[in-house]
């Protein structure tokens, strides 16, 4: 089941830092770039982030996302068998050379897509899920819309530019970060494949080598997807995690493969060096008295999961202040607003977190109230 939580986000970055202004992040050799935190979705660095460009095989982040959603929903299983059609077998570019009628498990198909960027497997999976690549592309565009990917229009599931409509196949660094975040955050099993450096399919007969060299050479790399065509240039969505912090660095339109890897490394290095996640803690026993309730008080808790992205230099100065209602009258509903937790870095407010009732508290009935009065009267006589 997909984890659902209200994530309250605040980031102390760039000119928003209390008492100081951080210098701009590293410049990268690419047409566009984004550095995003996976947990909060906060953009730390952007360079032409919304320019609509050809993504090449980074397109397959969306392909993998739809596959993972189908697996996690139970629509398909890892051990299911997929049969290669003539259309899938005829795909060019990066491939594992599927033959028409050849069968392979979903697991090996996904491995081939994630590790070797196999266009034939991407097409085979698209047809397996939706009946045809065109129907799958409709799903890709619908999912992009749901994720708020306003700069995106897909025309195929591979990113190949030999499609007659290829000039319309566009997305942005920001949108790639959005779909990469959705894949990593809600479908972590994909990392079992995107972190593979070398492996095989066809019972060891066909070797796979990851096109993302950062998997081997960058500490904490969790994926994610490379892309290249002569029209798109060199593209990469690179993800990495160190301790609790997981980041996504996206670059599009680099002139060389070396440039794209260097750019993503610089972005990720900058993020890990300067930022950390912080979860403000509510003191134990925070509660509000309840009048005429079946319970005398109700506990106050944050409204959902609360995670803040903070500048490491400010982490030691982060404090919290709690303001609660003096009293509430029953009935109290679960989730009813009871107050606010204010998070500060020094004197600057960086987040205000709603505090709500942890449980419901029903109102006392007339009989309940009479019973209480009688019990008190009896106790007074003793």
N, C-alpha and C positions, 0 to 999 in steps of 0.2 A: 504494500500500500504506500502510495506516495506520501511523504511526510508533509503535513500541513501545519504551518506555524506563522504567526505574525512576526516578522523580523523587523525590528526597529533599528534604523540605520543612521549613524552619524559618522562623518569622517573628518578628521582634522588634517586637511591637506592644503598645499599651495598657499594662497593668500588668506585662507580661513584659519590658519594656526593662531592660537591666542598668544599675543605678545611677540610674534615673529612671522616672517614670511619665508617660506621654503623656496629655495631656488628651483627653477623648472627641472623636470626630469630629463633623462638622457635623450639626445636627438638620435633618431634612428634612420638608417638608409632604407626608406620605404615610402611608397606613395601615401600610405595611411597606417595608423597604429593605434592600439588601445591596450591599456593594462587595467584589468578588472579583478576585484576580489570576489571569489566564488561564494562565500557565505552571505555577504550582504548585497552583492551586485554593484558595489561602489566603483566608479571609474576613477582611477588614480592618475592616469596619464592618457591624453588623447592627442592625436595628430591627424587632422582631416578625417575624423572618426566616422562621419556620415557620408563620405564620398562613395558613390555607387560604382563599384569596380567588379571585374570578373574575378571570381574566387578560385577557379580551377578546382582541384580535388578537395579543397577544404569544404566544398559543397557536401561531402560525405559525412560531415558532422551531423547534418540534418537527416541524412539517410540512416546513420547509426542511431540517432535519437528515436526515429520512428520504429526501427527494428527493436530497440530496447523497450519502448513503450508496449509494443506488441508482445514481447516476451514477458514483461512484468505484469501485464494484464491477463496473461494466460491464453492469449489468442494463438500463439505459437510456442514451441518448446525448443530448447537447445538441441535436442536429439532428433528433431524432425528432419526429414529428408527433403532437399530442394533439388529440382530437376532443371538443368540448363536448357533454355530455349535457343532457337537459332539466333534470335535477336541478342540474347545475352552473350552467346559464344562469339558473335561477330564484333563485339566491342573492341575498340583499339586502345592505345595507350597502355598504362600499367594494367597488367592482368596476370592470371594464373593459367590462361589458355584452356578454359573450359571447352569441352567438346559437346556438341548438340546431343542431348539425352543423358549426359553425365550427371550423376547424383552426388550430392555432398550434404553433410549435416549443416544445420543453421550455425552451429558453433564454428565449424571450419570456414563457412562463408564469412562470418563476422571477423574471424581471425585474419582472413585474407584481405578483407576490406581495411581493417584497422592497421595491420602491419604493412602490407604491400600495396595498399590503395587500389585493390583489384576492381577495375571497372566492370568486368564481366560478372563478378560476384555481386556487385552493387545492383546491377540490372536484374540478375536472377532473383535476388531478394526482393526487389521492388515488385517484380511480377508475382512472386510467391505470396506477398502480402496483399497486393491490390488487384491482381489480374493482368495488369499491364503497366509499363513504365509511365505512360501518360496519366493513368489514374493515380499512381503513386505520387507523381509530381503535383497533382491537385491537392493531395494530402499534405505534401511538403509546404505548399504555399498557404494552405489553411492553418497549419501549425505555426508557420512563421507569423501569420497575422495574430494568432492567439498570444504569441510571445512578445508582441509589440515590435516586431522586426519591420519597421516602416520603410527601410531602404532596400528591401529584398523582393526579387522575383526570380523564381527558379523555372527553368525549362527542361531540365533533365536531372537525373539522380547522381550523376558522376562529376559534372563540371567540365566535361569534354567540350571543346569549342568547335567540333566538326558538325554540330547540329545546325540546321538551317536557321533556327531561331536563337543561335548562341549569343548574338549581340544583345539579346534581351535578358540573358542570364546574368544577373547582377545582385550584389549585396554589399555590405559595408563592414569595416572592421568592428564597429560597434555591434552590428547585428550578429556577426560571427561570434563575438564574445557572449552575446545573449544566449545563442543556441548551445554554445560550448558549456556555459554555466548550467543550463538546464540538464544537459547530458551528464555532467560530472556530479552535480548536486543530488539529483533524483534517481540516477541510475549508476551507482558506483561500481556495479559488476563490469561495466565496460572497461574499467581500468585493468582487469585481468587480461585484456587483449591489447589495449593501447600502450601498456608498459612492456610488452614482449619485444626483445631485441632481435632474436633469431628463433625460428621454429620451422615446423614442416606441416604439410597437409598430404593427403593421398598416402596415408600410412608411411610417411617418411620419404616418399619418392620425390616430393617437390619442396624445395627450400624457400623459406620466407625470410627477408631481411627488412627491418623497419626503415622506412624512408625518413623517419624523424630521428636524426642522429642525437638529439638531446636526450632521448631515452637512455642512451648509454653514457653520455658525457656530462649531463647536468644533474646535480644532486637533488633528489626529490622529484624528478620529472614523472608526471602521471599521464602524459600523452601530449598532443592529441591528434593533430592531422596536418599533413603537408599538402601543398598543391603547386603545380606548375603547368603552364602552357605558354607558348610564345606570346600570346596576347595578354595573359594575366600577369606574366612574370612569376617570381618566386613568392609564394604565400605560405603562411604558417599560423596555426593556432596551437600555441604551446602552453601546457599547464604543468604546475609543479606545486608540491606541498611540503612545508617544513613546519613541524609541530602542528598547531591548529590552523595556521594560515595557508590557504590554497589560493593561488593566483592564476589568471589566464592572461597571456600576452599574445596579441594578434598583430601580425604585420601583413600587408598586402602590397604587391607590386615592387618587391625588391629586385635589383638588377641581377644579383647572383644568389646562389644557394647559401654561400658563406655569409652574405649580408643578412639574409633572413634569420639565420641561426644566431648570429652575433647580435642582431637587433632584439630578438626575444630574450636572449641571455641578459642583455643590458637592462631591459625592462623588468624582468623577474628579479635580478640582483637588486635593483633600486627598490622594488616593492618589499622584498624580504629584509633589506637593510633598514627601512624606515617605518614600517607599519606593523601593527600587531592587533589581534582581536582582544576585546575586553568585554566581559560579561558582568555588569553591575549586580551586586548582591543585595537582596532585601534582608534586613535584620530579622532574626527568628522572632516569632510571636507578634508580628505586625498584624493588628486586628482592630476592628471597629465595634463598639458596643451596639447592640440591637435592642430597640424598644419593642415590646409586645411580640417578641419572637420566640420560637420554640428553642432557640439557642440564645445565650446571653451575648454572644459576640460572633463575628464572622471574620475569617482570615482574609487578608489582602494579599494578592499576588500580582505579578506583572501580567499584562494582557498579552499572553503569548510569549514566545521565545525572544529574548532581548540580547542582541549581539551588536556591539559597537566596534567600528574600525578606528583605531586611534594611532596618532603619531607616537612612535616609541619614546621620543624625547619628552612627551607629555604624560606618559602612562603613569608615572609616579605621583603626579599632581591631580589625578582624577578622584573626585569625591562624589558622594551621593547624599541628597537631602530628601526626606520623606514628609509629605503633607497629606494627612488623612482627615476624613470627615470626623467630627467629634462624636457623632452618633447618627444612626439611621433607624428608620421605623420599618418593621416588617409589614408585608412580605419583602424579602430581599431575593432577587433573582441571581442565579449564577452568572458571572460576568458583569454584574452591575458596577458602574464606576464608583469607586470609594476614595480615590485620591490620585496623587501624582508623585512619582519618584523623579527628581531632577538630578541629572548627571552633569557635573562641572569639571572643567580642566582649569585649575586656578579659579578665576572669577567668571570665566566665560561658560555659559550654558551650552552644552553640546548635545543634549537629548532630554526630552521630557517624556517619561514612560508612564502611560496610564496604569493605575493600580485598580484591580477589580475584585469582586467577591469570588472566593475560591469555590464556594458551595451556595446553594439556595438556603434560605431560612424562612420557613412558612410562618404565617401569622398565627398567634394563639387564638383558639376558638373561645367562645363565651364560656363553655364548659371548662376549658383549660384554665381560664382566668379565675373562675369560681373555685376550681380545685386548688389553685395556688393560694388563694385567699384563705380557704379552709385549712390548708396545711400550715400556713404561717400562723393562723390563729391557734391551732393545736400546739405548735411549737412554743408559742408565747406562754401557754398555760403550764407547760412542763417546768 
